[in-house]
Amino acid sequence: MEFKEAKNKFVQTWGALGSQWGINKTMAQIHALLMVSHEAVSMEDIMDELQISRGNASMNLRALMDWGIVYKEYKAGERREYFTAEKDLDELAVKISRERSKREIKPALKILKEVSAISANSTLEEKHFVNQTKKLYDFVLKADNVLEKITEYKDNWLAQLLVKFVKK
């Protein structure tokens, strides 16, 4: 397999995986392209490589920057904007985990807390509902707390040690 074919296969596969992780395919493809590029890439080059419109590229680059995993770079004497992705995979995982918690887990916790707080005095069905949603809330809260602790590992020597142990 030649380099260009391998690069295209990676970008396409990463894009397909992205849709399974809850982000759109183009956003994941742009991220993949920037992640494996050895230097910053212009929006025009991204558009050409992925055969997408300026609006699509712009919207998805903004979303990736909002996630904190893509950065804008300026080159002296250039009018074009250039973009690069977070290359440190540990940092990338931390940023994605934090963002997904903020966008998905925290709102789910809010709703679980709200629905499990109803008064359930009338029927067995209501009591069961409250019991199950409270259990689910507790479970999701514990999972979110674990995720939060893991993402704080860079500041925590014990978590760093644990991560090194798990990697071996």
Solvent accessible surface area in square Angstrom, and as a share of the most:
residue,aa,sasa,rsa
1,M,148,0.66
2,E,133,0.59
3,F,156,0.65
4,K,157,0.67
5,E,101,0.45
6,A,40,0.31
7,K,45,0.19
8,N,82,0.42
9,K,118,0.50
10,F,65,0.27
11,V,3,0.02
12,Q,72,0.32
13,T,72,0.42
14,W,56,0.20
15,G,0,0.00
16,A,50,0.39
17,L,63,0.31
18,G,0,0.00
19,S,64,0.41
20,Q,142,0.63
21,W,108,0.38
22,G,63,0.61
23,I,39,0.20
24,N,73,0.37
25,K,103,0.44
26,T,24,0.14
27,M,12,0.05
28,A,0,0.00
29,Q,14,0.06
30,I,0,0.00
31,H,6,0.02
32,A,0,0.00
33,L,4,0.02
34,L,1,0.00
35,M,27,0.12
36,V,73,0.42
37,S,15,0.10
38,H,173,0.77
39,E,101,0.45
40,A,11,0.09
41,V,21,0.12
42,S,0,0.00
43,M,24,0.10
44,E,45,0.20
45,D,66,0.34
46,I,0,0.00
47,M,36,0.16
48,D,94,0.49
49,E,85,0.38
50,L,22,0.11
51,Q,152,0.68
52,I,30,0.15
53,S,70,0.45
54,R,124,0.45
55,G,50,0.48
56,N,46,0.23
57,A,0,0.00
58,S,49,0.31
59,M,123,0.55
60,N,3,0.01
61,L,2,0.01
62,R,126,0.46
63,A,29,0.23
64,L,0,0.00
65,M,37,0.17
66,D,84,0.44
67,W,25,0.09
68,G,22,0.21
69,I,8,0.04
70,V,3,0.02
71,Y,81,0.31
72,K,62,0.26
73,E,69,0.31
74,Y,164,0.63
75,K,74,0.32
76,A,110,0.86
77,G,90,0.86
78,E,85,0.38
79,R,239,0.87
80,R,110,0.40
81,E,62,0.28
82,Y,22,0.08
83,F,3,0.01
84,T,21,0.12
85,A,2,0.02
86,E,24,0.11
87,K,97,0.41
88,D,68,0.35
89,L,119,0.59
90,D,55,0.28
91,E,42,0.19
92,L,11,0.05
93,A,57,0.45
94,V,9,0.05
95,K,48,0.20
96,I,54,0.28
97,S,26,0.17
98,R,120,0.44
99,E,16,0.07
100,R,70,0.25
101,S,12,0.08
102,K,125,0.53
103,R,117,0.43
104,E,77,0.35
105,I,42,0.21
106,K,85,0.36
107,P,59,0.37
108,A,42,0.32
109,L,14,0.07
110,K,143,0.61
111,I,105,0.53
112,L,22,0.11
113,K,125,0.53
114,E,116,0.52
115,V,45,0.26
116,S,7,0.05
117,A,79,0.61
118,I,84,0.42
119,S,92,0.60
120,A,15,0.12
121,N,125,0.64
122,S,90,0.58
123,T,66,0.38
124,L,148,0.74
125,E,139,0.62
126,E,59,0.26
127,K,107,0.45
128,H,112,0.50
129,F,87,0.36
130,V,17,0.10
131,N,72,0.37
132,Q,82,0.36
133,T,16,0.09
134,K,105,0.44
135,K,114,0.48
136,L,90,0.45
137,Y,43,0.16
138,D,71,0.37
139,F,138,0.57
140,V,31,0.18
141,L,61,0.31
142,K,136,0.58
143,A,49,0.38
144,D,3,0.01
145,N,70,0.36
146,V,89,0.51
147,L,54,0.27
148,E,80,0.36
149,K,131,0.56
150,I,88,0.45
151,T,6,0.04
152,E,67,0.30
153,Y,23,0.09
154,K,79,0.34
155,D,135,0.70
156,N,63,0.32
157,W,184,0.65
158,L,105,0.52
159,A,18,0.14
160,Q,66,0.29
161,L,103,0.51
162,L,105,0.52
163,V,36,0.21
164,K,125,0.53
165,F,147,0.61
166,V,108,0.62
167,K,134,0.57
168,K,200,0.85
